[in-house]
Amino acid sequence: MSIDVLNETEVEVDELELVACARYVLEQMRVHPQADLCLRLVDEPAMETLHVQWMDLPGPTDVMSFPMDELRPGRDGSPPEEGVLGDIVLCPTVAAKQAREAGHATEEELLLLTTHGILHLLGFDHAEPDEEKEMFELQRQLLLTFLATRGRPGA
C-alpha cells in the first residue's frame, strides 16, 4: 500500500501517525494492498481555493477528498480492486480550530479527518440522515479502534 504525505504548510504534523491511521483504516475496509493514497496538507488560502473551485462554498474547510478509481471496500467472497484510491487534502489550521472547540488535540482531529476522507474516497457520504449515521458510526469505530491499538488517549 502506497501512502504519500505532502505537507505544503509550515505546521508540523506527525506524518507517521497519519500514515499509520490511513493504513489501519484501509486494511479494516479491505482495500487492495496495492492501492495508492495521497495525503496533502495545505494552508487556509489553498484550501479555500479548492473549496470554492470544487464545492462552490466560501472559506477554507477541514478536509476534502478527491477519488480517482472509485474503489470500494472489499466484500466477503470477492477480491478487492487494485487502483488509485485518490487524494485527501487536509488543512491543519482549520483542524486545530476544530480540535480546540471539541476539546481534544489537533493530532486527534487530523486522524479523524483522515479517516473521514478515506471513507469519502470509498463512496461513503453524509448528505442524508441515514448515510450520515452509517458513515459517522463507522468513522467513530475505526478511529477508536485505531487509537486503542496505538495505546493513545481518547480510545
C-alpha positions in Angstrom: 0.0 0.0 0.0 1.5 3.3 -1.0 0.6 6.3 1.1 2.3 9.6 0.4 2.2 12.7 2.6 2.8 16.1 1.1 3.0 18.7 3.8 2.8 22.1 2.0 2.3 24.0 5.2 4.6 25.4 8.0 2.6 23.3 10.5 4.5 20.3 11.9 2.4 17.2 11.9 3.1 13.6 12.9 3.2 12.2 9.3 4.0 8.7 10.5 0.8 8.7 12.7 -1.3 9.9 9.8 0.1 7.1 7.6 -0.4 4.6 10.3 -4.1 5.7 10.7 -4.7 5.7 7.0 -3.1 2.2 6.6 -5.2 0.9 9.5 -8.5 2.2 8.0 -7.6 0.9 4.6 -6.9 -2.5 6.0 -10.0 -2.6 8.0 -12.1 -1.5 5.0 -10.4 -4.3 3.0 -8.9 -2.0 0.4 -6.5 -3.7 -2.0 -3.0 -3.8 -0.5 -1.6 -2.2 -3.7 -3.9 0.8 -3.6 -2.4 4.3 -3.7 -3.4 7.2 -1.5 -2.0 10.7 -1.1 -2.5 12.9 2.0 -1.9 16.5 1.1 -1.7 19.2 3.9 -2.4 22.7 2.7 -2.8 26.2 4.3 -6.1 28.0 4.5 -5.8 30.1 1.3 -5.0 26.9 -0.7 -7.9 25.0 0.9 -10.3 27.9 0.3 -9.3 27.9 -3.4 -10.1 24.2 -3.6 -13.4 24.6 -1.6 -14.6 27.3 -3.9 -13.5 25.5 -7.1 -14.9 22.1 -6.3 -17.8 22.7 -3.9 -18.7 26.3 -4.7 -18.6 27.1 -1.0 -16.7 30.1 0.6 -13.9 29.9 3.0 -11.5 27.1 3.9 -12.7 23.7 5.1 -11.1 21.0 7.1 -10.9 18.1 4.6 -11.7 17.4 1.0 -11.5 14.0 -0.8 -10.7 13.5 -4.5 -11.4 9.9 -5.6 -9.6 8.6 -8.6 -10.5 5.0 -9.5 -13.7 4.9 -7.3 -12.5 1.9 -5.3 -15.0 0.5 -2.8 -14.4 -1.5 0.4 -13.6 -5.2 -0.1 -16.5 -7.6 0.3 -16.6 -11.2 1.6 -16.1 -13.6 -1.3 -14.7 -11.2 -3.8 -11.2 -9.8 -4.1 -10.7 -6.0 -3.7 -9.9 -4.0 -6.7 -6.5 -2.6 -7.3 -6.0 1.0 -8.2 -5.5 4.6 -7.1 -7.8 5.5 -4.2 -7.2 9.2 -4.6 -6.2 12.3 -2.6 -7.2 13.6 0.7 -6.5 17.3 1.3 -6.3 18.4 5.0 -6.0 21.9 6.4 -4.1 21.6 9.7 -5.0 25.2 10.9 -8.7 24.6 10.4 -8.3 21.2 12.1 -6.6 22.9 15.1 -9.5 25.3 15.5 -12.0 22.5 15.4 -9.9 20.5 17.9 -9.9 23.4 20.3 -13.7 23.7 20.0 -14.1 19.9 20.5 -11.7 19.8 23.4 -9.1 17.4 22.0 -5.7 17.5 20.4 -5.1 18.7 16.8 -3.4 15.4 16.1 -6.6 13.6 17.0 -8.6 15.9 14.8 -6.2 15.2 11.9 -6.6 11.4 12.4 -10.4 11.9 12.5 -10.3 13.9 9.3 -8.0 11.3 7.6 -10.5 8.6 8.5 -13.4 10.8 7.3 -11.6 11.5 4.0 -10.8 7.8 3.3 -14.5 6.9 3.9 -15.5 9.5 1.3 -13.0 8.1 -1.1 -14.6 4.7 -0.6 -18.0 6.1 -1.5 -19.5 6.9 1.9 -21.4 10.2 2.3 -23.4 12.1 4.8 -25.8 14.1 2.8 -28.8 12.1 4.0 -29.5 11.3 7.7 -29.3 7.5 7.3 -26.0 7.9 5.3 -24.7 10.3 8.0 -25.5 7.8 10.8 -23.8 4.9 9.0 -20.7 6.9 8.0 -20.1 8.6 11.3 -20.6 5.4 13.3 -18.1 3.6 11.1 -15.7 6.6 11.3 -16.0 6.6 15.2 -15.5 2.9 15.4 -12.4 2.9 13.1 -10.8 5.8 14.9 -11.4 4.5 18.4 -10.0 1.0 17.5 -7.0 2.6 15.8 -6.3 4.7 18.9 -6.8 1.7 21.1 -4.3 -0.3 19.1 -1.8 2.6 19.4 -2.4 2.9 23.1 -3.5 6.6 22.6 -5.7 8.7 24.7 -9.2 9.2 23.5 -9.7 5.5 23.0 
